[in-house]
Amino acid sequence: MNINRRDFMRVAVPSAAAVAALRSVELPMLGQAYGARPAAELVITDKTVVLSGDGLAISNQQRVQDLARLMTKYEKFADSYLVGGAVAELEQKMAAMLGKEDAAFLPTGTLANNVAVRLLCGEHRHAIVQQESHLYQDESDAASLLSGLNLVPLGAGKACPSYEEVVAAIDVAEKSPYPIVVGAISIESPVRRADGASVPYALAERISKLARSKGIGMHLDGARLLLLSGTAEFDVKRYSALFDTVYISLYKYLGAPFGAMLAGKKDVIAKVRETRHVYGGTVYHGWMAALPALDAVDGFQQRFAEAHRAGERLLAGLQAAGGFEILRVEHGSNIAFAQLTPARADGLVERLAKQDIHVRPLHEGRLTLMVNETILRRTPEELVAAFVGKA
């Protein structure tokens, strides 16, 4: 039941004020190859609900106008080579939120992952990763080409390898005729290639304890970590404490046009900044990305928890209405599926679009439903009525 993130990750988060104005935005259609740009035109209003993607839809025009508004809201927003202004303020805020000593802005998540694992490994360039992770599947051979790392993939087809698989992989390295020291373990959570499934705290804790007993560094690719806000027993500081470094995306749901934040101990983050420069990532200005994220991060966890509650009411309402069989993702974040009867599926996407509710096209009668903040623009009861044709 895996869906490629590249089919739906095309949107970001604007401020509430900017969303209220009419804007046009392009949303990709299901099944487009990565990099293809043909898209349907969509007019966004303060009533538009887009149950696809992790953030709020935003047009280029709206992004520029929202940035201009934020420039009047924040007095000292400018940075110089990622020093000062909104970049520094966001770094401090992210470090505090994650319970870390410091954080550094990086222009991309790929760079954040690679720098983190490189530094944690040091001279022990053997790193254990999930086979379905972004680090292994979507960053080409960056780890090996740029840092000389040997990535050992585990848990094919799963969100995460089991504890026993991790133990076995370490044993293979340590007990071979020519022993190898494992330098780092990288865990992505939630995992986009596993329909947003997260790695449960109990499993992450066992792996973390094992790693620390052996002096192995722990990195969290938490690009979508905050999408777990409002799910059972999730606490961002508690989860982050299991890892030496934590990466958070700034553009997937925090409104930035690009950017990443990498948090950890002060001495590690100091090395991150040095390595960032070596990689060519110390851009002249980062405030254009930091400022929208800085504005969005305040209260985001509370807003997304509310969105999760609204999503649960929507799913319950659809299940009760009949003809919608709700399919859950184990340890899921913001993605669920509904298997529709032919009667429910007939004309559904088009009918919803006429009511300014937008979903991805059905695939063999199955509908992907993604919770994001747009769900809060209508009551769950209104949404259910639209789905069942009683709006």
Secondary structure, 3 states (H helix, E strand, C coil): CCCCHHHCCCCCCCCHHHHCCCEEEEEECCCCCCCCCCEEEEEECCCCEECCCCCCCCCHHHHHHHHHHHHHHCCCCCCECCECHHHHHHHHHHHHHHCCCEEEEECCHHHHHHHHHHHHHCCCCEEEEECCCHHHHCCCCHHHHHHCCEEEEECCCCCCCCHHHHHHHHHHHHCCCCCCCCCEEEEECCEHHHCCECCCHHHHHHHHHHHHHCCCEEEEECCCHHHHCCCCCCCHHHHHCCCCEEEEECCCCCCCCCCEEEEECHHHHHHHHHHHHHCCCCCCCCHHHHHHHHHHHCCHHHHHHHHHHHHHHHHHHHHHHCCEEEECCCCCCCEEEEEECHHHHCCHHHHHHHCCEECCCCECCEEEEECCHHHHHCCHHHHHHHHHCCC
